[in-house]
Amino acid sequence: MPQMIQRTETCPICRMPVKTDGAEYVEKREGRLYFFCAPGCRDKFLAGACCAKPKGRWGHFLDRLAKANAKEFGTSGPSCCN
Ligand SMILES: [Zn+2]
């Protein structure tokens, strides 16, 4: 059995690690490949939701908002956008 190096990328929606090898949900944007853990995450990405998250203060604010929501409503699934 050959030694395979498992490469993983982070799902930009829910921050889950995604194996790039044989990844099912991949999108290309601005010359970059994005790997998604689930079709739902890819859909959110395609909808232009949180993945185009601005950097800086606004992005920081959104992060805090997402964390606050997670605290209040729990994280039962990939849901960084709402
Ligand atoms: Zn995901």
PDB file of the backbone (N, CA, C, O) and the ligand in Angstrom, with CONECT records:
HET     ZN  A 101       1
ATOM      1  N   MET A   1       0.850  -1.205   0.000  1.00  0.00           N
ATOM      2  CA  MET A   1       0.000   0.000   0.000  1.00  0.00           C
ATOM      3  C   MET A   1       0.881   1.248   0.000  1.00  0.00           C
ATOM      4  O   MET A   1       1.672   1.451   0.921  1.00  0.00           O
ATOM      5  N   PRO A   2       0.748   2.061  -1.003  1.00  0.00           N
ATOM      6  CA  PRO A   2       1.618   3.246  -1.089  1.00  0.00           C
ATOM      7  C   PRO A   2       1.288   4.273  -0.032  1.00  0.00           C
ATOM      8  O   PRO A   2       0.137   4.437   0.372  1.00  0.00           O
ATOM      9  N   GLN A   3       2.304   4.945   0.397  1.00  0.00           N
ATOM     10  CA  GLN A   3       2.115   6.008   1.383  1.00  0.00           C
ATOM     11  C   GLN A   3       1.481   7.219   0.699  1.00  0.00           C
ATOM     12  O   GLN A   3       2.068   7.827  -0.196  1.00  0.00           O
ATOM     13  N   MET A   4       0.307   7.543   1.129  1.00  0.00           N
ATOM     14  CA  MET A   4      -0.364   8.706   0.558  1.00  0.00           C
ATOM     15  C   MET A   4      -0.276   9.865   1.528  1.00  0.00           C
ATOM     16  O   MET A   4      -0.519   9.721   2.727  1.00  0.00           O
ATOM     17  N   ILE A   5       0.068  10.991   0.993  1.00  0.00           N
ATOM     18  CA  ILE A   5       0.057  12.183   1.828  1.00  0.00           C
ATOM     19  C   ILE A   5      -1.334  12.794   1.735  1.00  0.00           C
ATOM     20  O   ILE A   5      -1.776  13.221   0.669  1.00  0.00           O
ATOM     21  N   GLN A   6      -1.995  12.823   2.849  1.00  0.00           N
ATOM     22  CA  GLN A   6      -3.346  13.372   2.878  1.00  0.00           C
ATOM     23  C   GLN A   6      -3.268  14.884   2.977  1.00  0.00           C
ATOM     24  O   GLN A   6      -2.766  15.448   3.949  1.00  0.00           O
ATOM     25  N   ARG A   7      -3.773  15.503   1.959  1.00  0.00           N
ATOM     26  CA  ARG A   7      -3.800  16.965   1.997  1.00  0.00           C
ATOM     27  C   ARG A   7      -5.205  17.400   2.394  1.00  0.00           C
ATOM     28  O   ARG A   7      -6.198  16.851   1.917  1.00  0.00           O
ATOM     29  N   THR A   8      -5.269  18.352   3.238  1.00  0.00           N
ATOM     30  CA  THR A   8      -6.584  18.868   3.609  1.00  0.00           C
ATOM     31  C   THR A   8      -6.623  20.379   3.447  1.00  0.00           C
ATOM     32  O   THR A   8      -5.627  21.081   3.619  1.00  0.00           O
ATOM     33  N   GLU A   9      -7.801  20.839   3.112  1.00  0.00           N
ATOM     34  CA  GLU A   9      -8.061  22.274   3.068  1.00  0.00           C
ATOM     35  C   GLU A   9      -9.191  22.531   4.051  1.00  0.00           C
ATOM     36  O   GLU A   9      -9.904  21.614   4.458  1.00  0.00           O
ATOM     37  N   THR A  10      -9.339  23.781   4.420  1.00  0.00           N
ATOM     38  CA  THR A  10     -10.406  24.115   5.346  1.00  0.00           C
ATOM     39  C   THR A  10     -11.627  24.592   4.567  1.00  0.00           C
ATOM     40  O   THR A  10     -11.529  25.465   3.705  1.00  0.00           O
ATOM     41  N   CYS A  11     -12.749  24.017   4.877  1.00  0.00           N
ATOM     42  CA  CYS A  11     -13.994  24.474   4.271  1.00  0.00           C
ATOM     43  C   CYS A  11     -14.195  25.940   4.649  1.00  0.00           C
ATOM     44  O   CYS A  11     -14.242  26.270   5.834  1.00  0.00           O
ATOM     45  N   PRO A  12     -14.313  26.820   3.659  1.00  0.00           N
ATOM     46  CA  PRO A  12     -14.382  28.252   3.980  1.00  0.00           C
ATOM     47  C   PRO A  12     -15.679  28.636   4.681  1.00  0.00           C
ATOM     48  O   PRO A  12     -15.782  29.727   5.240  1.00  0.00           O
ATOM     49  N   ILE A  13     -16.656  27.757   4.657  1.00  0.00           N
ATOM     50  CA  ILE A  13     -17.927  28.085   5.280  1.00  0.00           C
ATOM     51  C   ILE A  13     -17.955  27.689   6.744  1.00  0.00           C
ATOM     52  O   ILE A  13     -18.291  28.504   7.603  1.00  0.00           O
ATOM     53  N   CYS A  14     -17.610  26.458   7.030  1.00  0.00           N
ATOM     54  CA  CYS A  14     -17.775  25.997   8.412  1.00  0.00           C
ATOM     55  C   CYS A  14     -16.464  25.618   9.078  1.00  0.00           C
ATOM     56  O   CYS A  14     -16.457  25.169  10.224  1.00  0.00           O
ATOM     57  N   ARG A  15     -15.350  25.796   8.369  1.00  0.00           N
ATOM     58  CA  ARG A  15     -14.029  25.560   8.950  1.00  0.00           C
ATOM     59  C   ARG A  15     -13.757  24.088   9.231  1.00  0.00           C
ATOM     60  O   ARG A  15     -12.904  23.753  10.053  1.00  0.00           O
ATOM     61  N   MET A  16     -14.471  23.229   8.560  1.00  0.00           N
ATOM     62  CA  MET A  16     -14.180  21.809   8.691  1.00  0.00           C
ATOM     63  C   MET A  16     -13.020  21.463   7.759  1.00  0.00           C
ATOM     64  O   MET A  16     -12.919  22.008   6.660  1.00  0.00           O
ATOM     65  N   PRO A  17     -12.153  20.564   8.196  1.00  0.00           N
ATOM     66  CA  PRO A  17     -11.100  20.112   7.281  1.00  0.00           C
ATOM     67  C   PRO A  17     -11.692  19.236   6.180  1.00  0.00           C
ATOM     68  O   PRO A  17     -12.523  18.366   6.439  1.00  0.00           O
ATOM     69  N   VAL A  18     -11.255  19.480   4.961  1.00  0.00           N
ATOM     70  CA  VAL A  18     -11.750  18.731   3.813  1.00  0.00           C
ATOM     71  C   VAL A  18     -10.567  18.098   3.105  1.00  0.00           C
ATOM     72  O   VAL A  18      -9.580  18.772   2.810  1.00  0.00           O
ATOM     73  N   LYS A  19     -10.663  16.809   2.834  1.00  0.00           N
ATOM     74  CA  LYS A  19      -9.598  16.148   2.083  1.00  0.00           C
ATOM     75  C   LYS A  19      -9.663  16.590   0.634  1.00  0.00           C
ATOM     76  O   LYS A  19     -10.706  16.502  -0.013  1.00  0.00           O
ATOM     77  N   THR A  20      -8.543  17.062   0.142  1.00  0.00           N
ATOM     78  CA  THR A  20      -8.537  17.536  -1.237  1.00  0.00           C
ATOM     79  C   THR A  20      -8.500  16.367  -2.211  1.00  0.00           C
ATOM     80  O   THR A  20      -8.908  16.499  -3.365  1.00  0.00           O
ATOM     81  N   ASP A  21      -8.019  15.241  -1.749  1.00  0.00           N
ATOM     82  CA  ASP A  21      -7.921  14.075  -2.609  1.00  0.00           C
ATOM     83  C   ASP A  21      -9.308  13.487  -2.826  1.00  0.00           C
ATOM     84  O   ASP A  21      -9.924  12.955  -1.902  1.00  0.00           O
ATOM     85  N   GLY A  22      -9.792  13.590  -4.064  1.00  0.00           N
ATOM     86  CA  GLY A  22     -11.118  13.080  -4.377  1.00  0.00           C
ATOM     87  C   GLY A  22     -12.233  13.916  -3.783  1.00  0.00           C
ATOM     88  O   GLY A  22     -13.331  13.417  -3.537  1.00  0.00           O
ATOM     89  N   ALA A  23     -11.951  15.180  -3.553  1.00  0.00           N
ATOM     90  CA  ALA A  23     -12.971  16.056  -2.981  1.00  0.00           C
ATOM     91  C   ALA A  23     -14.159  16.178  -3.927  1.00  0.00           C
ATOM     92  O   ALA A  23     -13.992  16.329  -5.137  1.00  0.00           O
ATOM     93  N   GLU A  24     -15.344  16.112  -3.367  1.00  0.00           N
ATOM     94  CA  GLU A  24     -16.545  16.147  -4.186  1.00  0.00           C
ATOM     95  C   GLU A  24     -17.000  17.564  -4.497  1.00  0.00           C
ATOM     96  O   GLU A  24     -17.528  17.837  -5.575  1.00  0.00           O
ATOM     97  N   TYR A  25     -16.792  18.448  -3.555  1.00  0.00           N
ATOM     98  CA  TYR A  25     -17.345  19.788  -3.699  1.00  0.00           C
ATOM     99  C   TYR A  25     -16.216  20.806  -3.795  1.00  0.00           C
ATOM    100  O   TYR A  25     -15.649  21.250  -2.796  1.00  0.00           O
ATOM    101  N   VAL A  26     -15.926  21.145  -5.010  1.00  0.00           N
ATOM    102  CA  VAL A  26     -14.812  22.065  -5.257  1.00  0.00           C
ATOM    103  C   VAL A  26     -15.301  23.187  -6.160  1.00  0.00           C
ATOM    104  O   VAL A  26     -16.002  22.952  -7.145  1.00  0.00           O
ATOM    105  N   GLU A  27     -14.929  24.378  -5.819  1.00  0.00           N
ATOM    106  CA  GLU A  27     -15.256  25.524  -6.666  1.00  0.00           C
ATOM    107  C   GLU A  27     -14.008  26.351  -6.873  1.00  0.00           C
ATOM    108  O   GLU A  27     -13.123  26.413  -6.020  1.00  0.00           O
ATOM    109  N   LYS A  28     -13.963  26.984  -8.027  1.00  0.00           N
ATOM    110  CA  LYS A  28     -12.815  27.825  -8.325  1.00  0.00           C
ATOM    111  C   LYS A  28     -13.293  29.273  -8.365  1.00  0.00           C
ATOM    112  O   LYS A  28     -14.300  29.598  -8.994  1.00  0.00           O
ATOM    113  N   ARG A  29     -12.568  30.107  -7.697  1.00  0.00           N
ATOM    114  CA  ARG A  29     -12.916  31.527  -7.705  1.00  0.00           C
ATOM    115  C   ARG A  29     -11.641  32.352  -7.657  1.00  0.00           C
ATOM    116  O   ARG A  29     -10.774  32.158  -6.805  1.00  0.00           O
ATOM    117  N   GLU A  30     -11.560  33.264  -8.589  1.00  0.00           N
ATOM    118  CA  GLU A  30     -10.385  34.131  -8.680  1.00  0.00           C
ATOM    119  C   GLU A  30      -9.093  33.326  -8.668  1.00  0.00           C
ATOM    120  O   GLU A  30      -8.133  33.661  -7.974  1.00  0.00           O
ATOM    121  N   GLY A  31      -9.099  32.241  -9.466  1.00  0.00           N
ATOM    122  CA  GLY A  31      -7.895  31.446  -9.615  1.00  0.00           C
ATOM    123  C   GLY A  31      -7.542  30.598  -8.422  1.00  0.00           C
ATOM    124  O   GLY A  31      -6.466  30.002  -8.370  1.00  0.00           O
ATOM    125  N   ARG A  32      -8.430  30.541  -7.475  1.00  0.00           N
ATOM    126  CA  ARG A  32      -8.177  29.774  -6.266  1.00  0.00           C
ATOM    127  C   ARG A  32      -9.190  28.662  -6.146  1.00  0.00           C
ATOM    128  O   ARG A  32     -10.353  28.840  -6.506  1.00  0.00           O
ATOM    129  N   LEU A  33      -8.764  27.516  -5.646  1.00  0.00           N
ATOM    130  CA  LEU A  33      -9.694  26.423  -5.447  1.00  0.00           C
ATOM    131  C   LEU A  33     -10.190  26.421  -4.010  1.00  0.00           C
ATOM    132  O   LEU A  33      -9.431  26.618  -3.062  1.00  0.00           O
ATOM    133  N   TYR A  34     -11.482  26.193  -3.886  1.00  0.00           N
ATOM    134  CA  TYR A  34     -12.075  26.102  -2.562  1.00  0.00           C
ATOM    135  C   TYR A  34     -12.696  24.727  -2.406  1.00  0.00           C
ATOM    136  O   TYR A  34     -13.390  24.239  -3.298  1.00  0.00           O
ATOM    137  N   PHE A  35     -12.444  24.123  -1.284  1.00  0.00           N
ATOM    138  CA  PHE A  35     -12.961  22.783  -1.019  1.00  0.00           C
ATOM    139  C   PHE A  35     -14.027  22.867   0.063  1.00  0.00           C
ATOM    140  O   PHE A  35     -13.866  23.540   1.081  1.00  0.00           O
ATOM    141  N   PHE A  36     -15.125  22.157  -0.195  1.00  0.00           N
ATOM    142  CA  PHE A  36     -16.248  22.228   0.741  1.00  0.00           C
ATOM    143  C   PHE A  36     -16.554  20.856   1.303  1.00  0.00           C
ATOM    144  O   PHE A  36     -16.383  19.838   0.631  1.00  0.00           O
ATOM    145  N   CYS A  37     -17.009  20.844   2.544  1.00  0.00           N
ATOM    146  CA  CYS A  37     -17.284  19.575   3.210  1.00  0.00           C
ATOM    147  C   CYS A  37     -18.639  19.028   2.798  1.00  0.00           C
ATOM    148  O   CYS A  37     -18.894  17.832   2.936  1.00  0.00           O
ATOM    149  N   ALA A  38     -19.512  19.895   2.290  1.00  0.00           N
ATOM    150  CA  ALA A  38     -20.870  19.451   1.977  1.00  0.00           C
ATOM    151  C   ALA A  38     -21.454  20.356   0.900  1.00  0.00           C
ATOM    152  O   ALA A  38     -21.012  21.492   0.730  1.00  0.00           O
ATOM    153  N   PRO A  39     -22.458  19.844   0.166  1.00  0.00           N
ATOM    154  CA  PRO A  39     -23.072  20.679  -0.875  1.00  0.00           C
ATOM    155  C   PRO A  39     -23.680  21.950  -0.311  1.00  0.00           C
ATOM    156  O   PRO A  39     -23.698  22.987  -0.974  1.00  0.00           O
ATOM    157  N   GLY A  40     -24.179  21.868   0.920  1.00  0.00           N
ATOM    158  CA  GLY A  40     -24.767  23.050   1.531  1.00  0.00           C
ATOM    159  C   GLY A  40     -23.764  24.171   1.695  1.00  0.00           C
ATOM    160  O   GLY A  40     -24.087  25.345   1.512  1.00  0.00           O
ATOM    161  N   CYS A  41     -22.544  23.797   2.041  1.00  0.00           N
ATOM    162  CA  CYS A  41     -21.497  24.800   2.207  1.00  0.00           C
ATOM    163  C   CYS A  41     -21.141  25.405   0.858  1.00  0.00           C
ATOM    164  O   CYS A  41     -20.912  26.609   0.741  1.00  0.00           O
ATOM    165  N   ARG A  42     -21.099  24.552  -0.154  1.00  0.00           N
ATOM    166  CA  ARG A  42     -20.779  25.064  -1.481  1.00  0.00           C
ATOM    167  C   ARG A  42     -21.876  26.023  -1.943  1.00  0.00           C
ATOM    168  O   ARG A  42     -21.595  27.062  -2.541  1.00  0.00           O
ATOM    169  N   ASP A  43     -23.115  25.665  -1.662  1.00  0.00           N
ATOM    170  CA  ASP A  43     -24.233  26.530  -2.056  1.00  0.00           C
ATOM    171  C   ASP A  43     -24.122  27.901  -1.401  1.00  0.00           C
ATOM    172  O   ASP A  43     -24.351  28.932  -2.032  1.00  0.00           O
ATOM    173  N   LYS A  44     -23.772  27.885  -0.140  1.00  0.00           N
ATOM    174  CA  LYS A  44     -23.620  29.164   0.561  1.00  0.00           C
ATOM    175  C   LYS A  44     -22.502  29.976  -0.060  1.00  0.00           C
ATOM    176  O   LYS A  44     -22.600  31.193  -0.211  1.00  0.00           O
ATOM    177  N   PHE A  45     -21.439  29.276  -0.415  1.00  0.00           N
ATOM    178  CA  PHE A  45     -20.310  29.952  -1.044  1.00  0.00           C
ATOM    179  C   PHE A  45     -20.744  30.559  -2.368  1.00  0.00           C
ATOM    180  O   PHE A  45     -20.433  31.713  -2.664  1.00  0.00           O
ATOM    181  N   LEU A  46     -21.469  29.770  -3.167  1.00  0.00           N
ATOM    182  CA  LEU A  46     -21.916  30.242  -4.470  1.00  0.00           C
ATOM    183  C   LEU A  46     -22.909  31.388  -4.324  1.00  0.00           C
ATOM    184  O   LEU A  46     -23.012  32.250  -5.197  1.00  0.00           O
ATOM    185  N   ALA A  47     -23.624  31.387  -3.231  1.00  0.00           N
ATOM    186  CA  ALA A  47     -24.566  32.471  -2.979  1.00  0.00           C
ATOM    187  C   ALA A  47     -23.830  33.738  -2.562  1.00  0.00           C
ATOM    188  O   ALA A  47     -24.437  34.790  -2.360  1.00  0.00           O
ATOM    189  N   GLY A  48     -22.527  33.618  -2.440  1.00  0.00           N
ATOM    190  CA  GLY A  48     -21.721  34.786  -2.116  1.00  0.00           C
ATOM    191  C   GLY A  48     -21.840  35.218  -0.673  1.00  0.00           C
ATOM    192  O   GLY A  48     -21.642  36.385  -0.334  1.00  0.00           O
ATOM    193  N   ALA A  49     -22.162  34.271   0.158  1.00  0.00           N
ATOM    194  CA  ALA A  49     -22.378  34.587   1.564  1.00  0.00           C
ATOM    195  C   ALA A  49     -21.061  34.875   2.281  1.00  0.00           C
ATOM    196  O   ALA A  49     -20.253  35.679   1.816  1.00  0.00           O
ATOM    197  N   CYS A  50     -20.862  34.228   3.385  1.00  0.00           N
ATOM    198  CA  CYS A  50     -19.804  34.630   4.297  1.00  0.00           C
ATOM    199  C   CYS A  50     -18.396  34.383   3.789  1.00  0.00           C
ATOM    200  O   CYS A  50     -17.435  34.885   4.373  1.00  0.00           O
ATOM    201  N   CYS A  51     -18.253  33.621   2.715  1.00  0.00           N
ATOM    202  CA  CYS A  51     -16.894  33.296   2.289  1.00  0.00           C
ATOM    203  C   CYS A  51     -16.194  34.504   1.719  1.00  0.00           C
ATOM    204  O   CYS A  51     -14.968  34.610   1.757  1.00  0.00           O
ATOM    205  N   ALA A  52     -16.979  35.402   1.195  1.00  0.00           N
ATOM    206  CA  ALA A  52     -16.390  36.644   0.706  1.00  0.00           C
ATOM    207  C   ALA A  52     -16.299  37.624   1.855  1.00  0.00           C
ATOM    208  O   ALA A  52     -16.428  38.837   1.689  1.00  0.00           O
ATOM    209  N   LYS A  53     -16.077  37.066   3.003  1.00  0.00           N
ATOM    210  CA  LYS A  53     -16.026  37.834   4.236  1.00  0.00           C
ATOM    211  C   LYS A  53     -14.960  38.918   4.163  1.00  0.00           C
ATOM    212  O   LYS A  53     -13.802  38.638   3.855  1.00  0.00           O
ATOM    213  N   PRO A  54     -15.335  40.102   4.435  1.00  0.00           N
ATOM    214  CA  PRO A  54     -14.336  41.176   4.403  1.00  0.00           C
ATOM    215  C   PRO A  54     -13.356  41.035   5.558  1.00  0.00           C
ATOM    216  O   PRO A  54     -13.691  40.531   6.630  1.00  0.00           O
ATOM    217  N   LYS A  55     -12.168  41.484   5.312  1.00  0.00           N
ATOM    218  CA  LYS A  55     -11.168  41.451   6.371  1.00  0.00           C
ATOM    219  C   LYS A  55     -11.287  42.723   7.212  1.00  0.00           C
ATOM    220  O   LYS A  55     -12.058  43.633   6.909  1.00  0.00           O
ATOM    221  N   GLY A  56     -10.515  42.741   8.248  1.00  0.00           N
ATOM    222  CA  GLY A  56     -10.497  43.941   9.067  1.00  0.00           C
ATOM    223  C   GLY A  56     -11.615  43.970  10.095  1.00  0.00           C
ATOM    224  O   GLY A  56     -12.078  42.929  10.560  1.00  0.00           O
ATOM    225  N   ARG A  57     -12.031  45.150  10.435  1.00  0.00           N
ATOM    226  CA  ARG A  57     -12.991  45.317  11.535  1.00  0.00           C
ATOM    227  C   ARG A  57     -14.321  44.655  11.232  1.00  0.00           C
ATOM    228  O   ARG A  57     -14.917  44.019  12.101  1.00  0.00           O
ATOM    229  N   TRP A  58     -14.781  44.802  10.012  1.00  0.00           N
ATOM    230  CA  TRP A  58     -16.087  44.239   9.669  1.00  0.00           C
ATOM    231  C   TRP A  58     -16.038  42.725   9.726  1.00  0.00           C
ATOM    232  O   TRP A  58     -16.957  42.090  10.243  1.00  0.00           O
ATOM    233  N   GLY A  59     -14.963  42.139   9.194  1.00  0.00           N
ATOM    234  CA  GLY A  59     -14.808  40.691   9.240  1.00  0.00           C
ATOM    235  C   GLY A  59     -14.729  40.207  10.679  1.00  0.00           C
ATOM    236  O   GLY A  59     -15.288  39.167  11.027  1.00  0.00           O
ATOM    237  N   HIS A  60     -14.041  40.959  11.498  1.00  0.00           N
ATOM    238  CA  HIS A  60     -13.912  40.627  12.903  1.00  0.00           C
ATOM    239  C   HIS A  60     -15.274  40.655  13.587  1.00  0.00           C
ATOM    240  O   HIS A  60     -15.599  39.802  14.412  1.00  0.00           O
ATOM    241  N   PHE A  61     -16.044  41.649  13.221  1.00  0.00           N
ATOM    242  CA  PHE A  61     -17.386  41.779  13.768  1.00  0.00           C
ATOM    243  C   PHE A  61     -18.236  40.581  13.377  1.00  0.00           C
ATOM    244  O   PHE A  61     -18.968  40.039  14.205  1.00  0.00           O
ATOM    245  N   LEU A  62     -18.143  40.161  12.111  1.00  0.00           N
ATOM    246  CA  LEU A  62     -18.922  39.026  11.647  1.00  0.00           C
ATOM    247  C   LEU A  62     -18.512  37.752  12.373  1.00  0.00           C
ATOM    248  O   LEU A  62     -19.353  36.917  12.706  1.00  0.00           O
ATOM    249  N   ASP A  63     -17.211  37.610  12.614  1.00  0.00           N
ATOM    250  CA  ASP A  63     -16.726  36.456  13.350  1.00  0.00           C
ATOM    251  C   ASP A  63     -17.335  36.400  14.743  1.00  0.00           C
ATOM    252  O   ASP A  63     -17.787  35.355  15.210  1.00  0.00           O
ATOM    253  N   ARG A  64     -17.331  37.538  15.376  1.00  0.00           N
ATOM    254  CA  ARG A  64     -17.887  37.595  16.735  1.00  0.00           C
ATOM    255  C   ARG A  64     -19.369  37.302  16.726  1.00  0.00           C
ATOM    256  O   ARG A  64     -19.893  36.629  17.614  1.00  0.00           O
ATOM    257  N   LEU A  65     -20.042  37.823  15.703  1.00  0.00           N
ATOM    258  CA  LEU A  65     -21.475  37.585  15.564  1.00  0.00           C
ATOM    259  C   LEU A  65     -21.744  36.097  15.403  1.00  0.00           C
ATOM    260  O   LEU A  65     -22.652  35.546  16.024  1.00  0.00           O
ATOM    261  N   ALA A  66     -20.939  35.454  14.557  1.00  0.00           N
ATOM    262  CA  ALA A  66     -21.111  34.025  14.316  1.00  0.00           C
ATOM    263  C   ALA A  66     -20.879  33.239  15.598  1.00  0.00           C
ATOM    264  O   ALA A  66     -21.599  32.284  15.891  1.00  0.00           O
ATOM    265  N   LYS A  67     -19.874  33.646  16.354  1.00  0.00           N
ATOM    266  CA  LYS A  67     -19.573  32.951  17.599  1.00  0.00           C
ATOM    267  C   LYS A  67     -20.688  33.143  18.610  1.00  0.00           C
ATOM    268  O   LYS A  67     -21.059  32.217  19.331  1.00  0.00           O
ATOM    269  N   ALA A  68     -21.214  34.348  18.653  1.00  0.00           N
ATOM    270  CA  ALA A  68     -22.304  34.635  19.581  1.00  0.00           C
ATOM    271  C   ALA A  68     -23.522  33.796  19.224  1.00  0.00           C
ATOM    272  O   ALA A  68     -24.199  33.260  20.101  1.00  0.00           O
ATOM    273  N   ASN A  69     -23.791  33.687  17.930  1.00  0.00           N
ATOM    274  CA  ASN A  69     -24.916  32.869  17.483  1.00  0.00           C
ATOM    275  C   ASN A  69     -24.707  31.410  17.846  1.00  0.00           C
ATOM    276  O   ASN A  69     -25.628  30.728  18.296  1.00  0.00           O
ATOM    277  N   ALA A  70     -23.476  30.938  17.642  1.00  0.00           N
ATOM    278  CA  ALA A  70     -23.158  29.551  17.950  1.00  0.00           C
ATOM    279  C   ALA A  70     -23.376  29.283  19.434  1.00  0.00           C
ATOM    280  O   ALA A  70     -23.844  28.213  19.825  1.00  0.00           O
ATOM    281  N   LYS A  71     -23.033  30.258  20.241  1.00  0.00           N
ATOM    282  CA  LYS A  71     -23.176  30.120  21.681  1.00  0.00           C
ATOM    283  C   LYS A  71     -24.652  30.045  22.057  1.00  0.00           C
ATOM    284  O   LYS A  71     -25.063  29.285  22.933  1.00  0.00           O
ATOM    285  N   GLU A  72     -25.418  30.855  21.365  1.00  0.00           N
ATOM    286  CA  GLU A  72     -26.825  30.951  21.722  1.00  0.00           C
ATOM    287  C   GLU A  72     -27.655  29.814  21.137  1.00  0.00           C
ATOM    288  O   GLU A  72     -28.535  29.262  21.797  1.00  0.00           O
ATOM    289  N   PHE A  73     -27.360  29.482  19.901  1.00  0.00           N
ATOM    290  CA  PHE A  73     -28.211  28.509  19.213  1.00  0.00           C
ATOM    291  C   PHE A  73     -27.549  27.153  19.049  1.00  0.00           C
ATOM    292  O   PHE A  73     -28.194  26.194  18.626  1.00  0.00           O
ATOM    293  N   GLY A  74     -26.272  27.064  19.378  1.00  0.00           N
ATOM    294  CA  GLY A  74     -25.586  25.803  19.218  1.00  0.00           C
ATOM    295  C   GLY A  74     -25.097  25.615  17.797  1.00  0.00           C
ATOM    296  O   GLY A  74     -25.586  26.263  16.872  1.00  0.00           O
ATOM    297  N   THR A  75     -24.137  24.733  17.628  1.00  0.00           N
ATOM    298  CA  THR A  75     -23.607  24.487  16.296  1.00  0.00           C
ATOM    299  C   THR A  75     -23.894  23.045  15.932  1.00  0.00           C
ATOM    300  O   THR A  75     -23.068  22.155  16.132  1.00  0.00           O
ATOM    301  N   SER A  76     -25.084  22.835  15.395  1.00  0.00           N
ATOM    302  CA  SER A  76     -25.456  21.480  15.012  1.00  0.00           C
ATOM    303  C   SER A  76     -25.027  21.172  13.599  1.00  0.00           C
ATOM    304  O   SER A  76     -25.120  20.026  13.160  1.00  0.00           O
ATOM    305  N   GLY A  77     -24.571  22.146  12.896  1.00  0.00           N
ATOM    306  CA  GLY A  77     -24.151  21.913  11.527  1.00  0.00           C
ATOM    307  C   GLY A  77     -23.386  23.095  11.004  1.00  0.00           C
ATOM    308  O   GLY A  77     -23.151  24.072  11.715  1.00  0.00           O
ATOM    309  N   PRO A  78     -22.998  22.996   9.747  1.00  0.00           N
ATOM    310  CA  PRO A  78     -22.279  24.112   9.151  1.00  0.00           C
ATOM    311  C   PRO A  78     -23.175  25.323   9.019  1.00  0.00           C
ATOM    312  O   PRO A  78     -24.126  25.303   8.237  1.00  0.00           O
ATOM    313  N   SER A  79     -22.900  26.353   9.747  1.00  0.00           N
ATOM    314  CA  SER A  79     -23.791  27.504   9.711  1.00  0.00           C
ATOM    315  C   SER A  79     -23.052  28.758  10.130  1.00  0.00           C
ATOM    316  O   SER A  79     -23.402  29.405  11.118  1.00  0.00           O
ATOM    317  N   CYS A  80     -22.051  29.083   9.386  1.00  0.00           N
ATOM    318  CA  CYS A  80     -21.299  30.266   9.799  1.00  0.00           C
ATOM    319  C   CYS A  80     -21.981  31.548   9.333  1.00  0.00           C
ATOM    320  O   CYS A  80     -21.651  32.642   9.790  1.00  0.00           O
ATOM    321  N   CYS A  81     -22.942  31.399   8.412  1.00  0.00           N
ATOM    322  CA  CYS A  81     -23.475  32.595   7.765  1.00  0.00           C
ATOM    323  C   CYS A  81     -24.616  33.230   8.519  1.00  0.00           C
ATOM    324  O   CYS A  81     -24.903  34.410   8.317  1.00  0.00           O
ATOM    325  N   ASN A  82     -25.264  32.496   9.369  1.00  0.00           N
ATOM    326  CA  ASN A  82     -26.440  33.071  10.020  1.00  0.00           C
ATOM    327  C   ASN A  82     -26.569  32.641  11.438  1.00  0.00           C
ATOM    328  O   ASN A  82     -27.512  33.043  12.120  1.00  0.00           O
TER     329      ASN A  82
HETATM  330 ZN    ZN A 101     -18.406  23.197   5.331  1.00  0.00          ZN2+
END
